[in-house]
Amino acid sequence: MKKPTLLLIALTLMLGLSANAQWVQVANGMGINRTVNAFTSNGTNIFAGANDIGVYISTNNGTTWSQAGLNNRKVLSLAVLGSNIFAGLNPYNGNTVTTAFRRSTDNGTNWTGNFPWDYFVNALAVNGNNIFAGSDGIWLSTNTGTTWTLTTLINQNVYSLAVGGNNIFAGTQNNGVYLSTNNGTNWTQTTLTNYTVFSLAVNGNNIFAGTNNNGVYRSTNNGATWTQTSLNNQNVNSLVVSGDNIFAGTQNFGIWLSTNNGTNWIQKNEGFSMIPSVYALYIADNLLFAGTDAQSVWRRPLSDLGIGIQTISTEIPSAFSLGQNYPNPFNPSTFIKFDVSKSSFVTLKIFDVLG
């Protein structure tokens, strides 16, 4: 008889765990109707940047949030370098023009810093000790934002930045993607031109660009050539990768997942009260966070999305069986082994002692 397929799933049991995997809104302390544009993390702290309410921090994986400064400011981008938290801002605060960049060294309690240009800092990226700010052109700081120098990519409205090894990619308004291989000293326009690129992500040799109304493009050769994926006619505001999986946050159509480098996409919107526009995606501690337009923050375990399930044999079992979990008793996680004899949807329901 063939040896059975062993499928091991690590399950973290939490109060209120549902048998139906779906998105859950986690906006306690922030408000449920906020627009969230950016995420970053520093250790166990997760930061969210929002419209008109500044930066919020969560110390418990997004279950609750508290304000971490920059009150009444519109935060467009966030990044981390060591103990420094960086925030890119809309410089216009009512009728007052203020700096578009701030830095915190104490997890958001205090913010300092300045920016030499009164324009939006739409994107931030860190490469080594270098900080890049996507604004009207790309600006570079080598001293944690104390001083800034305009790189040679000028007269471009930069919406997105991504770092892959020694390569820095910049997504622009109407002029596609630019590439620098020498820390911003020189920039070269890739062959993806004439598009507005709102988001970028790097996964090994794959570069993904989320465009305005033209879906996602992929390059496997540092932008020398690009191929449009099947996510056509979508406005893609955000991208994030996890292993071989890529998530896309879109305008009005929620979140899409591709498990084959963008060749095919499926929607992953279970649980949303109304399918949102998604401005930011972020992965922390095996959780996927979504920052939305006027629906605040939503969270979903990667395991709910089929990520992290590992097949350790290709042989087909002869019948269904469910094994004893181990360890037992357990806190907070356990492993469960089950065998299925054919491809099918499987629901695994877990009950506590109260049923």
Disulfide bonds with the S-S distance in Angstrom:
none
